[in-house]
Amino acid sequence: MHNDTSLSFRQELNDFARVLVGILIFSFVLIAATAWVLSHRIAGAMYRFKMTFDDIASGNLSARIFLRSTDSFQDVADSFNNMMN
């Protein structure tokens, strides 16, 4: 009887470990995907700012910053564009 109880406990422990590993893998993938999306929203906006600044520095005073609606810093781009108008 002791052996059956021990075997059942080990099986439950193994099942719990499998579920825990699955949750950890899912969490890692979710965190990585979120980080990727957020970094692109910031890095993409910064790239557009730099390209527009380079255009203006080259003499193109009609250059404006256009960001995707999901990008960060939309309010800064709008303020900059208003300043340049």
Wavefront OBJ file of the C-alpha trace (Angstrom):
o trace
v 0.000 0.000 0.000
v 2.823 2.408 0.803
v 4.302 1.767 -2.633
v 0.999 2.602 -4.389
v 0.666 5.875 -2.492
v 4.252 6.814 -3.281
v 3.747 6.006 -6.962
v 0.528 8.058 -7.099
v 2.240 11.012 -5.422
v 5.112 10.837 -7.902
v 2.677 10.753 -10.815
v 0.852 13.809 -9.473
v 4.175 15.571 -8.976
v 5.209 14.764 -12.556
v 1.864 16.023 -13.863
v 2.256 19.233 -11.865
v 5.807 19.706 -13.199
v 4.577 19.299 -16.788
v 1.841 21.873 -16.274
v 4.281 24.244 -14.608
v 6.777 23.909 -17.479
v 3.969 24.559 -19.970
v 2.909 27.685 -18.104
v 6.513 28.908 -17.950
v 7.040 28.370 -21.681
v 3.767 30.122 -22.522
v 4.684 33.018 -20.221
v 8.113 33.371 -21.812
v 6.639 33.443 -25.320
v 4.028 35.994 -24.262
v 6.622 38.244 -22.607
v 8.974 37.974 -25.595
v 6.198 38.854 -28.050
v 5.109 41.821 -25.945
v 8.686 43.082 -25.674
v 9.152 42.743 -29.440
v 5.995 44.726 -30.216
v 6.778 47.464 -27.702
v 10.381 47.792 -28.843
v 9.282 48.189 -32.456
v 6.778 50.876 -31.516
v 9.555 52.841 -29.843
v 12.465 52.035 -32.173
v 10.368 52.638 -35.298
v 9.315 56.038 -34.045
v 12.893 56.980 -33.150
v 14.059 55.906 -36.610
v 11.435 58.141 -38.264
v 12.432 61.054 -36.028
v 16.090 60.620 -37.025
v 15.311 60.368 -40.733
v 13.166 63.521 -40.595
v 15.821 65.407 -38.629
v 18.413 64.390 -41.239
v 16.090 65.635 -44.020
v 15.659 68.989 -42.275
v 19.398 69.258 -41.620
v 19.943 68.720 -45.351
v 17.717 71.707 -46.127
v 14.335 70.046 -46.645
v 12.287 72.276 -44.362
v 9.044 70.730 -45.587
v 9.903 67.341 -44.043
v 7.432 66.114 -41.432
v 7.291 63.176 -39.056
v 4.610 60.620 -39.878
v 4.192 57.759 -37.424
v 1.929 54.746 -37.413
v -1.084 55.234 -35.182
v 0.222 52.505 -32.870
v 3.709 54.038 -32.488
v 4.837 55.739 -29.323
v 5.609 59.468 -29.263
v 2.693 60.422 -31.513
v 2.116 63.562 -29.438
v 5.767 64.582 -29.818
v 5.593 64.093 -33.590
v 2.417 66.168 -33.763
v 4.032 68.964 -31.736
v 7.131 68.899 -33.937
v 5.019 69.016 -37.113
v 3.006 71.940 -35.721
v 6.232 73.757 -34.900
v 7.508 73.257 -38.452
v 4.294 74.583 -40.042
l 1 2 3 4 5 6 7 8 9 10 11 12 13 14 15 16 17 18 19 20 21 22 23 24 25 26 27 28 29 30 31 32 33 34 35 36 37 38 39 40 41 42 43 44 45 46 47 48 49 50 51 52 53 54 55 56 57 58 59 60 61 62 63 64 65 66 67 68 69 70 71 72 73 74 75 76 77 78 79 80 81 82 83 84 85
